[in-house]
C-alpha cells in the first residue's frame, strides 16, 4: 500500500490500536520506505506506562530490524486522557524529531486514540495540500497490464527497485 494522505496513516494505525473494537494499550509504529510504501507495522510496546519519548530505544531497535530501509514513520497509541487540549502532541513531535536519534528517518507524526475520538499530528488530507511537505513522494497510477520491457515510469521504477533489493540481499549474504 502506498500512503497518499494522513487519513491512510490513521486508518492503518486504528486497525492495530483498536483491533476488533477493543483498544490495545500498546505503542505501534507504521514504517514506510522512501516512496511512502508500507514496510511494516510492528508493536513497539505491549503496554505504555510512560510517555512516548521513553520508548525511543524500542523504536530504534524496530527500525534496525526492518527488512527494508525505512524513510518515514508514524506512531500510534491509545490513551485514557481526555483529548480536549491536544497541543502537547506537537511538542512531543518536536522533541522526537529534534534529538537526531531518528537519523534519516522522518517522523510524519502521531495518532492518539481515546474513547471519544482521536487526535493526530499527521496531516489529515493529501500530503500535497500541506506547505512544508512538498518533499514527500507522490503516488502515481499507471494503467496496465504492461509487457516485459515496458518503459513507463512505473515499470522502470519497479525494475530499479528490484535491482537495488537484489544487490542489497547479495551484499548482506556476502
MODELLER restraints for C-alpha pairs under 7 A, 6 or more apart:
rsr = mdl.restraints
at = mdl.atoms
rsr.add(forms.Gaussian(group=physical.xy_distance, feature=features.Distance(at['CA:1:A'], at['CA:37:A']), mean=5.58, stdev=0.5))
rsr.add(forms.Gaussian(group=physical.xy_distance, feature=features.Distance(at['CA:1:A'], at['CA:38:A']), mean=5.78, stdev=0.5))
rsr.add(forms.Gaussian(group=physical.xy_distance, feature=features.Distance(at['CA:2:A'], at['CA:36:A']), mean=5.53, stdev=0.5))
rsr.add(forms.Gaussian(group=physical.xy_distance, feature=features.Distance(at['CA:2:A'], at['CA:37:A']), mean=4.27, stdev=0.5))
rsr.add(forms.Gaussian(group=physical.xy_distance, feature=features.Distance(at['CA:2:A'], at['CA:38:A']), mean=6.37, stdev=0.5))
rsr.add(forms.Gaussian(group=physical.xy_distance, feature=features.Distance(at['CA:2:A'], at['CA:139:A']), mean=6.93, stdev=0.5))
rsr.add(forms.Gaussian(group=physical.xy_distance, feature=features.Distance(at['CA:3:A'], at['CA:36:A']), mean=5.32, stdev=0.5))
rsr.add(forms.Gaussian(group=physical.xy_distance, feature=features.Distance(at['CA:3:A'], at['CA:37:A']), mean=6.11, stdev=0.5))
rsr.add(forms.Gaussian(group=physical.xy_distance, feature=features.Distance(at['CA:4:A'], at['CA:126:A']), mean=5.84, stdev=0.5))
rsr.add(forms.Gaussian(group=physical.xy_distance, feature=features.Distance(at['CA:4:A'], at['CA:127:A']), mean=6.58, stdev=0.5))
rsr.add(forms.Gaussian(group=physical.xy_distance, feature=features.Distance(at['CA:4:A'], at['CA:138:A']), mean=6.92, stdev=0.5))
rsr.add(forms.Gaussian(group=physical.xy_distance, feature=features.Distance(at['CA:4:A'], at['CA:139:A']), mean=6.40, stdev=0.5))
rsr.add(forms.Gaussian(group=physical.xy_distance, feature=features.Distance(at['CA:5:A'], at['CA:124:A']), mean=6.49, stdev=0.5))
rsr.add(forms.Gaussian(group=physical.xy_distance, feature=features.Distance(at['CA:5:A'], at['CA:125:A']), mean=5.03, stdev=0.5))
rsr.add(forms.Gaussian(group=physical.xy_distance, feature=features.Distance(at['CA:5:A'], at['CA:126:A']), mean=4.04, stdev=0.5))
rsr.add(forms.Gaussian(group=physical.xy_distance, feature=features.Distance(at['CA:5:A'], at['CA:127:A']), mean=5.34, stdev=0.5))
rsr.add(forms.Gaussian(group=physical.xy_distance, feature=features.Distance(at['CA:6:A'], at['CA:122:A']), mean=5.52, stdev=0.5))
rsr.add(forms.Gaussian(group=physical.xy_distance, feature=features.Distance(at['CA:6:A'], at['CA:123:A']), mean=4.94, stdev=0.5))
rsr.add(forms.Gaussian(group=physical.xy_distance, feature=features.Distance(at['CA:6:A'], at['CA:124:A']), mean=4.23, stdev=0.5))
rsr.add(forms.Gaussian(group=physical.xy_distance, feature=features.Distance(at['CA:6:A'], at['CA:125:A']), mean=5.38, stdev=0.5))
rsr.add(forms.Gaussian(group=physical.xy_distance, feature=features.Distance(at['CA:6:A'], at['CA:126:A']), mean=6.62, stdev=0.5))
rsr.add(forms.Gaussian(group=physical.xy_distance, feature=features.Distance(at['CA:7:A'], at['CA:124:A']), mean=5.37, stdev=0.5))
rsr.add(forms.Gaussian(group=physical.xy_distance, feature=features.Distance(at['CA:7:A'], at['CA:125:A']), mean=6.21, stdev=0.5))
rsr.add(forms.Gaussian(group=physical.xy_distance, feature=features.Distance(at['CA:10:A'], at['CA:111:A']), mean=6.61, stdev=0.5))
rsr.add(forms.Gaussian(group=physical.xy_distance, feature=features.Distance(at['CA:13:A'], at['CA:76:A']), mean=5.82, stdev=0.5))
rsr.add(forms.Gaussian(group=physical.xy_distance, feature=features.Distance(at['CA:17:A'], at['CA:23:A']), mean=5.90, stdev=0.5))
rsr.add(forms.Gaussian(group=physical.xy_distance, feature=features.Distance(at['CA:17:A'], at['CA:24:A']), mean=5.33, stdev=0.5))
rsr.add(forms.Gaussian(group=physical.xy_distance, feature=features.Distance(at['CA:17:A'], at['CA:77:A']), mean=6.07, stdev=0.5))
rsr.add(forms.Gaussian(group=physical.xy_distance, feature=features.Distance(at['CA:17:A'], at['CA:78:A']), mean=6.70, stdev=0.5))
rsr.add(forms.Gaussian(group=physical.xy_distance, feature=features.Distance(at['CA:18:A'], at['CA:24:A']), mean=6.03, stdev=0.5))
rsr.add(forms.Gaussian(group=physical.xy_distance, feature=features.Distance(at['CA:25:A'], at['CA:46:A']), mean=6.88, stdev=0.5))
rsr.add(forms.Gaussian(group=physical.xy_distance, feature=features.Distance(at['CA:25:A'], at['CA:47:A']), mean=5.17, stdev=0.5))
rsr.add(forms.Gaussian(group=physical.xy_distance, feature=features.Distance(at['CA:25:A'], at['CA:48:A']), mean=6.29, stdev=0.5))
rsr.add(forms.Gaussian(group=physical.xy_distance, feature=features.Distance(at['CA:25:A'], at['CA:77:A']), mean=6.57, stdev=0.5))
rsr.add(forms.Gaussian(group=physical.xy_distance, feature=features.Distance(at['CA:25:A'], at['CA:78:A']), mean=5.60, stdev=0.5))
rsr.add(forms.Gaussian(group=physical.xy_distance, feature=features.Distance(at['CA:26:A'], at['CA:43:A']), mean=6.86, stdev=0.5))
rsr.add(forms.Gaussian(group=physical.xy_distance, feature=features.Distance(at['CA:26:A'], at['CA:45:A']), mean=5.18, stdev=0.5))
rsr.add(forms.Gaussian(group=physical.xy_distance, feature=features.Distance(at['CA:26:A'], at['CA:46:A']), mean=4.41, stdev=0.5))
rsr.add(forms.Gaussian(group=physical.xy_distance, feature=features.Distance(at['CA:26:A'], at['CA:47:A']), mean=4.23, stdev=0.5))
rsr.add(forms.Gaussian(group=physical.xy_distance, feature=features.Distance(at['CA:26:A'], at['CA:48:A']), mean=5.44, stdev=0.5))
rsr.add(forms.Gaussian(group=physical.xy_distance, feature=features.Distance(at['CA:26:A'], at['CA:77:A']), mean=6.02, stdev=0.5))
rsr.add(forms.Gaussian(group=physical.xy_distance, feature=features.Distance(at['CA:27:A'], at['CA:43:A']), mean=5.90, stdev=0.5))
rsr.add(forms.Gaussian(group=physical.xy_distance, feature=features.Distance(at['CA:27:A'], at['CA:44:A']), mean=5.30, stdev=0.5))
rsr.add(forms.Gaussian(group=physical.xy_distance, feature=features.Distance(at['CA:27:A'], at['CA:45:A']), mean=5.05, stdev=0.5))
rsr.add(forms.Gaussian(group=physical.xy_distance, feature=features.Distance(at['CA:27:A'], at['CA:46:A']), mean=6.75, stdev=0.5))
rsr.add(forms.Gaussian(group=physical.xy_distance, feature=features.Distance(at['CA:27:A'], at['CA:47:A']), mean=6.96, stdev=0.5))
rsr.add(forms.Gaussian(group=physical.xy_distance, feature=features.Distance(at['CA:27:A'], at['CA:48:A']), mean=6.44, stdev=0.5))
rsr.add(forms.Gaussian(group=physical.xy_distance, feature=features.Distance(at['CA:27:A'], at['CA:76:A']), mean=5.98, stdev=0.5))
rsr.add(forms.Gaussian(group=physical.xy_distance, feature=features.Distance(at['CA:27:A'], at['CA:77:A']), mean=4.91, stdev=0.5))
rsr.add(forms.Gaussian(group=physical.xy_distance, feature=features.Distance(at['CA:28:A'], at['CA:41:A']), mean=6.82, stdev=0.5))
rsr.add(forms.Gaussian(group=physical.xy_distance, feature=features.Distance(at['CA:28:A'], at['CA:42:A']), mean=5.96, stdev=0.5))
rsr.add(forms.Gaussian(group=physical.xy_distance, feature=features.Distance(at['CA:28:A'], at['CA:43:A']), mean=4.41, stdev=0.5))
rsr.add(forms.Gaussian(group=physical.xy_distance, feature=features.Distance(at['CA:28:A'], at['CA:44:A']), mean=5.43, stdev=0.5))
rsr.add(forms.Gaussian(group=physical.xy_distance, feature=features.Distance(at['CA:28:A'], at['CA:75:A']), mean=5.73, stdev=0.5))
rsr.add(forms.Gaussian(group=physical.xy_distance, feature=features.Distance(at['CA:28:A'], at['CA:76:A']), mean=5.12, stdev=0.5))
rsr.add(forms.Gaussian(group=physical.xy_distance, feature=features.Distance(at['CA:28:A'], at['CA:77:A']), mean=6.23, stdev=0.5))
rsr.add(forms.Gaussian(group=physical.xy_distance, feature=features.Distance(at['CA:29:A'], at['CA:41:A']), mean=5.47, stdev=0.5))
rsr.add(forms.Gaussian(group=physical.xy_distance, feature=features.Distance(at['CA:29:A'], at['CA:42:A']), mean=5.72, stdev=0.5))
rsr.add(forms.Gaussian(group=physical.xy_distance, feature=features.Distance(at['CA:29:A'], at['CA:43:A']), mean=6.41, stdev=0.5))
rsr.add(forms.Gaussian(group=physical.xy_distance, feature=features.Distance(at['CA:29:A'], at['CA:44:A']), mean=6.66, stdev=0.5))
rsr.add(forms.Gaussian(group=physical.xy_distance, feature=features.Distance(at['CA:29:A'], at['CA:73:A']), mean=6.61, stdev=0.5))
rsr.add(forms.Gaussian(group=physical.xy_distance, feature=features.Distance(at['CA:29:A'], at['CA:74:A']), mean=5.75, stdev=0.5))
rsr.add(forms.Gaussian(group=physical.xy_distance, feature=features.Distance(at['CA:29:A'], at['CA:75:A']), mean=4.58, stdev=0.5))
rsr.add(forms.Gaussian(group=physical.xy_distance, feature=features.Distance(at['CA:29:A'], at['CA:76:A']), mean=6.30, stdev=0.5))
rsr.add(forms.Gaussian(group=physical.xy_distance, feature=features.Distance(at['CA:30:A'], at['CA:40:A']), mean=6.21, stdev=0.5))
rsr.add(forms.Gaussian(group=physical.xy_distance, feature=features.Distance(at['CA:30:A'], at['CA:41:A']), mean=4.55, stdev=0.5))
rsr.add(forms.Gaussian(group=physical.xy_distance, feature=features.Distance(at['CA:30:A'], at['CA:73:A']), mean=5.47, stdev=0.5))
rsr.add(forms.Gaussian(group=physical.xy_distance, feature=features.Distance(at['CA:30:A'], at['CA:74:A']), mean=5.19, stdev=0.5))
rsr.add(forms.Gaussian(group=physical.xy_distance, feature=features.Distance(at['CA:30:A'], at['CA:75:A']), mean=6.32, stdev=0.5))
rsr.add(forms.Gaussian(group=physical.xy_distance, feature=features.Distance(at['CA:31:A'], at['CA:38:A']), mean=5.98, stdev=0.5))
rsr.add(forms.Gaussian(group=physical.xy_distance, feature=features.Distance(at['CA:31:A'], at['CA:39:A']), mean=5.47, stdev=0.5))
rsr.add(forms.Gaussian(group=physical.xy_distance, feature=features.Distance(at['CA:31:A'], at['CA:40:A']), mean=5.40, stdev=0.5))
rsr.add(forms.Gaussian(group=physical.xy_distance, feature=features.Distance(at['CA:31:A'], at['CA:41:A']), mean=6.16, stdev=0.5))
rsr.add(forms.Gaussian(group=physical.xy_distance, feature=features.Distance(at['CA:31:A'], at['CA:70:A']), mean=6.19, stdev=0.5))
rsr.add(forms.Gaussian(group=physical.xy_distance, feature=features.Distance(at['CA:31:A'], at['CA:72:A']), mean=5.93, stdev=0.5))
rsr.add(forms.Gaussian(group=physical.xy_distance, feature=features.Distance(at['CA:31:A'], at['CA:73:A']), mean=4.49, stdev=0.5))
rsr.add(forms.Gaussian(group=physical.xy_distance, feature=features.Distance(at['CA:31:A'], at['CA:74:A']), mean=6.74, stdev=0.5))
rsr.add(forms.Gaussian(group=physical.xy_distance, feature=features.Distance(at['CA:32:A'], at['CA:38:A']), mean=4.42, stdev=0.5))
rsr.add(forms.Gaussian(group=physical.xy_distance, feature=features.Distance(at['CA:32:A'], at['CA:39:A']), mean=4.97, stdev=0.5))
rsr.add(forms.Gaussian(group=physical.xy_distance, feature=features.Distance(at['CA:32:A'], at['CA:70:A']), mean=5.56, stdev=0.5))
rsr.add(forms.Gaussian(group=physical.xy_distance, feature=features.Distance(at['CA:32:A'], at['CA:71:A']), mean=6.04, stdev=0.5))
rsr.add(forms.Gaussian(group=physical.xy_distance, feature=features.Distance(at['CA:32:A'], at['CA:72:A']), mean=5.10, stdev=0.5))
rsr.add(forms.Gaussian(group=physical.xy_distance, feature=features.Distance(at['CA:32:A'], at['CA:73:A']), mean=6.10, stdev=0.5))
rsr.add(forms.Gaussian(group=physical.xy_distance, feature=features.Distance(at['CA:33:A'], at['CA:39:A']), mean=6.26, stdev=0.5))
rsr.add(forms.Gaussian(group=physical.xy_distance, feature=features.Distance(at['CA:33:A'], at['CA:69:A']), mean=6.24, stdev=0.5))
rsr.add(forms.Gaussian(group=physical.xy_distance, feature=features.Distance(at['CA:33:A'], at['CA:70:A']), mean=4.68, stdev=0.5))
rsr.add(forms.Gaussian(group=physical.xy_distance, feature=features.Distance(at['CA:33:A'], at['CA:71:A']), mean=4.95, stdev=0.5))
rsr.add(forms.Gaussian(group=physical.xy_distance, feature=features.Distance(at['CA:33:A'], at['CA:72:A']), mean=6.40, stdev=0.5))
rsr.add(forms.Gaussian(group=physical.xy_distance, feature=features.Distance(at['CA:34:A'], at['CA:70:A']), mean=6.94, stdev=0.5))
rsr.add(forms.Gaussian(group=physical.xy_distance, feature=features.Distance(at['CA:34:A'], at['CA:71:A']), mean=5.09, stdev=0.5))
rsr.add(forms.Gaussian(group=physical.xy_distance, feature=features.Distance(at['CA:35:A'], at['CA:137:A']), mean=5.67, stdev=0.5))
rsr.add(forms.Gaussian(group=physical.xy_distance, feature=features.Distance(at['CA:36:A'], at['CA:137:A']), mean=6.85, stdev=0.5))
rsr.add(forms.Gaussian(group=physical.xy_distance, feature=features.Distance(at['CA:39:A'], at['CA:68:A']), mean=6.76, stdev=0.5))
rsr.add(forms.Gaussian(group=physical.xy_distance, feature=features.Distance(at['CA:44:A'], at['CA:58:A']), mean=6.08, stdev=0.5))
rsr.add(forms.Gaussian(group=physical.xy_distance, feature=features.Distance(at['CA:44:A'], at['CA:59:A']), mean=6.29, stdev=0.5))
rsr.add(forms.Gaussian(group=physical.xy_distance, feature=features.Distance(at['CA:53:A'], at['CA:96:A']), mean=6.81, stdev=0.5))
rsr.add(forms.Gaussian(group=physical.xy_distance, feature=features.Distance(at['CA:63:A'], at['CA:70:A']), mean=6.90, stdev=0.5))
rsr.add(forms.Gaussian(group=physical.xy_distance, feature=features.Distance(at['CA:70:A'], at['CA:105:A']), mean=6.56, stdev=0.5))
rsr.add(forms.Gaussian(group=physical.xy_distance, feature=features.Distance(at['CA:71:A'], at['CA:104:A']), mean=6.59, stdev=0.5))
rsr.add(forms.Gaussian(group=physical.xy_distance, feature=features.Distance(at['CA:71:A'], at['CA:105:A']), mean=4.53, stdev=0.5))
rsr.add(forms.Gaussian(group=physical.xy_distance, feature=features.Distance(at['CA:71:A'], at['CA:106:A']), mean=6.15, stdev=0.5))
rsr.add(forms.Gaussian(group=physical.xy_distance, feature=features.Distance(at['CA:72:A'], at['CA:105:A']), mean=5.34, stdev=0.5))
rsr.add(forms.Gaussian(group=physical.xy_distance, feature=features.Distance(at['CA:72:A'], at['CA:106:A']), mean=4.71, stdev=0.5))
rsr.add(forms.Gaussian(group=physical.xy_distance, feature=features.Distance(at['CA:72:A'], at['CA:107:A']), mean=5.87, stdev=0.5))
rsr.add(forms.Gaussian(group=physical.xy_distance, feature=features.Distance(at['CA:72:A'], at['CA:108:A']), mean=6.51, stdev=0.5))
rsr.add(forms.Gaussian(group=physical.xy_distance, feature=features.Distance(at['CA:73:A'], at['CA:106:A']), mean=6.30, stdev=0.5))
rsr.add(forms.Gaussian(group=physical.xy_distance, feature=features.Distance(at['CA:73:A'], at['CA:107:A']), mean=5.04, stdev=0.5))
rsr.add(forms.Gaussian(group=physical.xy_distance, feature=features.Distance(at['CA:73:A'], at['CA:108:A']), mean=5.91, stdev=0.5))
rsr.add(forms.Gaussian(group=physical.xy_distance, feature=features.Distance(at['CA:74:A'], at['CA:107:A']), mean=5.83, stdev=0.5))
rsr.add(forms.Gaussian(group=physical.xy_distance, feature=features.Distance(at['CA:74:A'], at['CA:108:A']), mean=5.35, stdev=0.5))
rsr.add(forms.Gaussian(group=physical.xy_distance, feature=features.Distance(at['CA:74:A'], at['CA:109:A']), mean=5.16, stdev=0.5))
rsr.add(forms.Gaussian(group=physical.xy_distance, feature=features.Distance(at['CA:74:A'], at['CA:110:A']), mean=5.54, stdev=0.5))
rsr.add(forms.Gaussian(group=physical.xy_distance, feature=features.Distance(at['CA:75:A'], at['CA:109:A']), mean=6.59, stdev=0.5))
rsr.add(forms.Gaussian(group=physical.xy_distance, feature=features.Distance(at['CA:75:A'], at['CA:110:A']), mean=4.66, stdev=0.5))
rsr.add(forms.Gaussian(group=physical.xy_distance, feature=features.Distance(at['CA:75:A'], at['CA:111:A']), mean=6.28, stdev=0.5))
rsr.add(forms.Gaussian(group=physical.xy_distance, feature=features.Distance(at['CA:76:A'], at['CA:110:A']), mean=5.61, stdev=0.5))
rsr.add(forms.Gaussian(group=physical.xy_distance, feature=features.Distance(at['CA:76:A'], at['CA:111:A']), mean=4.68, stdev=0.5))
rsr.add(forms.Gaussian(group=physical.xy_distance, feature=features.Distance(at['CA:76:A'], at['CA:112:A']), mean=5.76, stdev=0.5))
rsr.add(forms.Gaussian(group=physical.xy_distance, feature=features.Distance(at['CA:77:A'], at['CA:111:A']), mean=6.67, stdev=0.5))
rsr.add(forms.Gaussian(group=physical.xy_distance, feature=features.Distance(at['CA:77:A'], at['CA:112:A']), mean=5.24, stdev=0.5))
rsr.add(forms.Gaussian(group=physical.xy_distance, feature=features.Distance(at['CA:77:A'], at['CA:113:A']), mean=6.20, stdev=0.5))
rsr.add(forms.Gaussian(group=physical.xy_distance, feature=features.Distance(at['CA:78:A'], at['CA:112:A']), mean=5.47, stdev=0.5))
rsr.add(forms.Gaussian(group=physical.xy_distance, feature=features.Distance(at['CA:78:A'], at['CA:113:A']), mean=4.46, stdev=0.5))
rsr.add(forms.Gaussian(group=physical.xy_distance, feature=features.Distance(at['CA:78:A'], at['CA:114:A']), mean=5.74, stdev=0.5))
rsr.add(forms.Gaussian(group=physical.xy_distance, feature=features.Distance(at['CA:79:A'], at['CA:112:A']), mean=6.73, stdev=0.5))
rsr.add(forms.Gaussian(group=physical.xy_distance, feature=features.Distance(at['CA:79:A'], at['CA:113:A']), mean=6.14, stdev=0.5))
rsr.add(forms.Gaussian(group=physical.xy_distance, feature=features.Distance(at['CA:79:A'], at['CA:114:A']), mean=5.35, stdev=0.5))
rsr.add(forms.Gaussian(group=physical.xy_distance, feature=features.Distance(at['CA:80:A'], at['CA:114:A']), mean=6.01, stdev=0.5))
rsr.add(forms.Gaussian(group=physical.xy_distance, feature=features.Distance(at['CA:86:A'], at['CA:119:A']), mean=6.85, stdev=0.5))
rsr.add(forms.Gaussian(group=physical.xy_distance, feature=features.Distance(at['CA:89:A'], at['CA:121:A']), mean=6.98, stdev=0.5))
rsr.add(forms.Gaussian(group=physical.xy_distance, feature=features.Distance(at['CA:90:A'], at['CA:121:A']), mean=6.58, stdev=0.5))
rsr.add(forms.Gaussian(group=physical.xy_distance, feature=features.Distance(at['CA:93:A'], at['CA:109:A']), mean=6.37, stdev=0.5))
rsr.add(forms.Gaussian(group=physical.xy_distance, feature=features.Distance(at['CA:97:A'], at['CA:107:A']), mean=6.53, stdev=0.5))
rsr.add(forms.Gaussian(group=physical.xy_distance, feature=features.Distance(at['CA:108:A'], at['CA:122:A']), mean=5.67, stdev=0.5))
rsr.add(forms.Gaussian(group=physical.xy_distance, feature=features.Distance(at['CA:109:A'], at['CA:121:A']), mean=4.88, stdev=0.5))
rsr.add(forms.Gaussian(group=physical.xy_distance, feature=features.Distance(at['CA:109:A'], at['CA:122:A']), mean=4.50, stdev=0.5))
rsr.add(forms.Gaussian(group=physical.xy_distance, feature=features.Distance(at['CA:110:A'], at['CA:120:A']), mean=5.55, stdev=0.5))
rsr.add(forms.Gaussian(group=physical.xy_distance, feature=features.Distance(at['CA:110:A'], at['CA:121:A']), mean=5.46, stdev=0.5))
rsr.add(forms.Gaussian(group=physical.xy_distance, feature=features.Distance(at['CA:110:A'], at['CA:122:A']), mean=6.09, stdev=0.5))
rsr.add(forms.Gaussian(group=physical.xy_distance, feature=features.Distance(at['CA:111:A'], at['CA:118:A']), mean=6.87, stdev=0.5))
rsr.add(forms.Gaussian(group=physical.xy_distance, feature=features.Distance(at['CA:111:A'], at['CA:119:A']), mean=5.87, stdev=0.5))
rsr.add(forms.Gaussian(group=physical.xy_distance, feature=features.Distance(at['CA:111:A'], at['CA:120:A']), mean=4.31, stdev=0.5))
rsr.add(forms.Gaussian(group=physical.xy_distance, feature=features.Distance(at['CA:111:A'], at['CA:121:A']), mean=6.67, stdev=0.5))
rsr.add(forms.Gaussian(group=physical.xy_distance, feature=features.Distance(at['CA:112:A'], at['CA:118:A']), mean=5.46, stdev=0.5))
rsr.add(forms.Gaussian(group=physical.xy_distance, feature=features.Distance(at['CA:112:A'], at['CA:119:A']), mean=5.38, stdev=0.5))
rsr.add(forms.Gaussian(group=physical.xy_distance, feature=features.Distance(at['CA:112:A'], at['CA:120:A']), mean=6.21, stdev=0.5))
rsr.add(forms.Gaussian(group=physical.xy_distance, feature=features.Distance(at['CA:113:A'], at['CA:119:A']), mean=6.67, stdev=0.5))
rsr.add(forms.Gaussian(group=physical.xy_distance, feature=features.Distance(at['CA:127:A'], at['CA:133:A']), mean=6.24, stdev=0.5))
rsr.add(forms.Gaussian(group=physical.xy_distance, feature=features.Distance(at['CA:128:A'], at['CA:134:A']), mean=6.25, stdev=0.5))
rsr.add(forms.Gaussian(group=physical.xy_distance, feature=features.Distance(at['CA:142:A'], at['CA:154:A']), mean=6.68, stdev=0.5))
